Amino acid sequence: DESKVILIDGGLASELQNNGYNIDGDPLWSARILHTDANAIRDVHLAYLRAGASVITCASYQASISGLREHLGVSEKTAEGLISRSVQIAKQARKEYLLETTRQKEEE
């Protein structure tokens, strides 16, 4: 049944590039931004939710413990934390969006 299928396209990396982040050729793609500017990822999540998205994706597509260690020079513990952070950022964006929409409904 087609009505039960949800189609998603992350688009996170493209939107980060539209916002001025150069991740072309970076083996970590948007996962690097977890380390350098996590707020930029939250901002993209919020923009997608405000535009009507029902699903947001974590910035962990190219993230792995070994990849983060190799390309960022971080410890295993830090790499694990960055992957966990990608989920926390998405949850924070969802929370902020839900608070915004609740306030808007209350003001109506």
C-alpha positions in Angstrom: 0.0 0.0 0.0 1.6 3.3 -1.2 0.0 5.2 1.7 2.2 3.4 4.2 5.5 4.2 2.4 7.3 7.3 3.5 9.9 8.7 1.2 12.7 10.8 2.6 15.7 12.5 1.2 18.2 13.7 3.8 19.4 16.7 1.9 21.3 17.8 5.0 24.7 18.1 3.2 23.2 20.1 0.4 21.5 22.5 2.7 24.7 22.9 4.7 26.5 23.8 1.5 23.8 26.3 0.6 24.5 27.9 4.0 28.2 28.3 3.2 29.8 25.1 4.4 32.2 23.5 2.0 32.0 19.7 2.4 32.7 18.7 -1.2 35.3 16.0 -1.3 35.2 15.7 2.5 35.1 12.0 3.4 32.9 12.8 6.5 30.4 15.0 4.6 28.0 16.6 7.1 29.4 14.5 9.9 32.4 16.9 10.0 30.1 19.7 10.9 29.1 17.8 14.1 32.6 18.6 15.2 33.0 22.1 13.9 29.6 23.7 14.1 26.8 21.5 15.5 24.4 24.5 15.7 24.5 24.7 11.9 23.0 21.1 11.8 20.3 22.1 14.2 19.5 25.1 12.1 19.0 23.0 9.0 16.8 20.5 11.0 14.7 23.4 12.2 14.4 24.9 8.7 13.2 21.5 7.3 10.6 21.1 10.1 9.4 24.7 9.6 9.0 23.9 5.9 6.7 21.0 6.7 9.1 18.0 7.0 7.7 15.1 9.0 11.2 13.4 9.2 14.6 14.7 9.8 17.8 12.7 9.5 20.8 12.7 11.9 24.1 14.0 10.6 25.7 10.6 11.0 25.5 9.4 7.4 29.3 9.2 6.9 30.1 9.0 10.6 31.9 5.9 12.0 34.2 5.6 15.0 37.1 4.7 12.7 36.3 7.4 10.2 36.0 10.2 12.8 39.2 9.1 14.5 41.1 9.0 11.2 39.8 12.2 9.7 39.3 14.4 12.8 42.1 12.9 14.9 39.8 12.4 17.9 39.7 9.6 20.5 37.3 6.7 20.3 35.3 8.2 23.2 35.0 11.6 21.4 34.0 9.8 18.1 31.3 7.9 20.0 30.1 11.2 21.5 29.9 12.9 18.1 27.7 10.1 16.8 25.5 10.4 19.9 25.4 14.1 19.4 24.0 13.7 16.0 20.9 12.1 17.6 20.8 14.7 20.4 20.9 17.6 17.8 17.9 16.1 15.9 16.0 15.6 19.1 16.8 19.2 20.2 15.6 20.6 16.9 12.3 18.6 17.2 11.8 19.9 20.8 12.4 23.5 19.7 10.1 23.1 16.7 7.3 21.6 18.9 7.6 24.4 21.4 7.4 27.0 18.6 4.3 25.4 17.1 2.7 25.0 20.5 3.2 28.7 21.2 1.8 29.6 17.8 -1.3 27.6 18.5 -1.8 29.2 21.9 -1.5 32.7 20.3 -4.2 32.0 17.8 
